[in-house]
Structure formats: structure tokens, C-alpha cells
Amino acid sequence: MVATVQRKRIEILVDTPLVPRIIAIAKKIDISGWSVIKIASGGGRDGRWDHDEITGAAAKSIVLMIASEEKAGSFADEVAPLLESHGLLITIGNVEVVRGDRF
């Protein structure tokens, strides 16, 4: 079996216009890779929402990253002030990755 190493998977549900700010924080922490996944609809404590194709007012995305534990912690510290003010949802979990030196 191929050798794996443990890293952290970071997922942030964010209003799409805020994605560049999240990516800038990732770059500041030296997290070199990310993916942005567009979300069509969802729901939470405040109820259901759907992407508005015309205005994009409710557009949401998930920013997905893999990082070392140290970088994931630094990233979470940097993003923490935005959690309440921008209604972000962030999850950080353990994953096993191949070629861990890339993260």
C-alpha cells in the first residue's frame, strides 16, 4: 500500500464574494492549494436559502484546502474574526493523504 501522512482538511462555507479574502488568508499562512466549489442551495438555523441566478445575492461557495496541523491552526486563528460577522461555517478534520510533502 502507498504510504500516507495525516493532514487537516479545511472546509469553509462562505458567501461567494468573500472567497478572495479567504484565499488571501490561506496564501498569508502559506497554504498553497485550494478548490472552490459552488453551492446551489442549503439550509441552517436561519432557514433555507437558494442561489439567486440573477443577482447572486445568496451565492455561496465552499473553499476546500488541505494543510499541516500547524497551518490549519494558524488559518483558523486568522479566519476566527470573520466567523460571526460573515456567518462562516468552518470545519477542520483529519485526513490521510498521499504525497504529504505537498501540504
Secondary structure, DSSP 4 states (H G I P E B T S, - for coil): ----EEEEEEEEEEEGGGHHHHHHHHHHHT----EEEEE-EEEETTEEEE--TTT-TT-EEEEEEEE-HHHHHHHHHHHHHHHHHTT-EEEEEEEEESSGGG-
